[in-house]
């Protein structure tokens, strides 16, 4: 008979308490931005997050609504595996910050396919606080 014990899960260490993890510095952090809080550029461009997207909307619908503010480089719409419908959000990428800011200013709170959408920066370099309209 073997004295080996069967292990499940990620690794074979004892679980750490939350306080130990926080004080142990095991989390990575982004470098501090000297410009302060605000939008952050992704690797390829400026990305805005669109929430409240209708579940039956297509990529073309989102592209048509956001293309008037500049050249849309990429659109990512996550689909529910079970239903095949959009999960309710989209990421829209622009080449310049000005185009992305124009899309945020014009589309935030507007109707897209019978639903009101919220638009804001997808990535920020600190606590980004905007007044809700």
N, C-alpha and C positions, 0 to 999 in steps of 0.2 A: 504494500500500500504506500502510495506516495504522500509526502507531506506538503506538496505544492498546493498553493491556494489559487483558485481561479479569480482573476481580476477583470472587472468591466469598467468601461468609461475611458476618459481621456487621461492617460498616464496612470501611474501607480502610487502617486504621492498622497499623503493625507490632505484633505481639503483645508484650505486656508480660510481663516475668518476674514470678513470684509475689512475690518480695521487693519489687520495685518497686511492685506493687499494694498490698501490705500497708503499706509505709511511705508511700505516696503519699496515704493516707487517702481512698481512693475508695469506701469502704464506709460505709453509713449505720449509725447505732446508735440504740438507744432511749435516752430520757433516764433517768438514774440514779434509782432509786426509793429514797427515804429510809427506807422501811420494811424494806429488805433483801430477801434472796431469798424467793421465795414465789410463790403463784399470781397471775396478772394477769388482770384483767377484759378481755374482748373488747369490741367496740363495743356489742353488744346485751346480752350476759350473760356468764355463767360457763360455760366450755366444758371438758368432760372428754373425754379420749381413751381409747377402748376398743380394745384390741388383742387379737388372738386370736379375732376374731369368725368364726364358721363361715361358709364360703363360700356356703352355701345359705340363710342366714338372711335374713329379710325385715325391713323397717323396723318392722312391727308387733311382731315378736319382741323387738327391742331396746327399742321404746317400752314394751311391757308390763313388761319387766324393770326399766327405769329410772324408770317413772312413779310407783312407790310412794315415791320419795324426794322428790318435788316435781313442780311443773308443768314438763314438758319443752316448751321453746319451739321447739326445732328439732333435727332429727336429720339428719346427713349421712353417707351410706354410699357410698363410691366403688366403682364397678363396673368390672370388667375388660372392656374393649371387645370382646375376642376371644371370651371365654367367657360374658360376661353375669353372672358370679358376683361376689359381694362380694370385695374385695381383701384383707379380713382385719382391717379397722379401721373404726371409726365415731366420729364426733364428736357428742356429746350436749350440748345447751345448756340451762342452767337460768337462771332469773331471779335467784336469790340464791346467794351463796357458801355459805350453810349447806346448801342443798339439794344443791349440787354436792359439797360435802365429805361429806355423808351417803352419796351414791352411791359415792364413792371408797372410803370406809371399809367399806361393806357389800358392794360388788360385786367389789372387787379380790381375785382369786384364786378366785372362785366359778365354777361351771359354768353356761354358757349354751349350750344346744343341743349338748350332749355335748362341749364344749370349755371349757377353763379360760380365762377372760378376765383381762386386766390392765387396771386403770383408774387413771388419773392425770390431773393437770392438763394441758390441751393447751397453755396458754401460761403461761410463768413469767417473772418479772421479774429473775431471776438464777439461779445454779446451785441447783436444787431437788434436795435429796437426801433420799430416803426410805429407811428401812430395808426391805429385802425380807423378806417373811414366808416 
